[in-house]
Amino acid sequence: MDRDRGIDKYLPLRRVEFHILLSLVAGERHGYGIIQEIEARGETSVPDVGTMYRALARMAESGLIEAAPRRPAPDTGDERRNYYRITALGRRVARAEAQRLELLTQAARLGGLLPKEVK
């Protein structure tokens, strides 16, 4: 796997962190919006609000995400929500994590834990 060595210190990501990065790749979101997107993906273990906001703070501190300046119109009732976006570092880390998980999935297929892919 061709990967930036500095990225390795972020891996493996916690499950909630990978979900956050997956959500933010699609665009800016607030914490509750990320939770809703995780639910929409069909994830059975959805983080609670406390877990989500602790993860967002940790990820912002490490430079994987940042606060987004965009705020919705005040008449939407959303003016207090904090929006986040993925950083270039966060995108590289998310890609490396996806590659890491893909290699593990391939190994599970080869080992007989998962069905072989039909091409």
Secondary structure, DSSP 4 states (H G I P E B T S, - for coil): ----GGGGGGPSPPHHHHHHHHHHHTS-EEHHHHHHHHHHTT-SSPPPHHHHHHHHHHHHHHTSEEE-S----GGGT-TTPPEEEE-HHHHHHHHHHHHHHHHHHHHHHHTTSSPPPP-
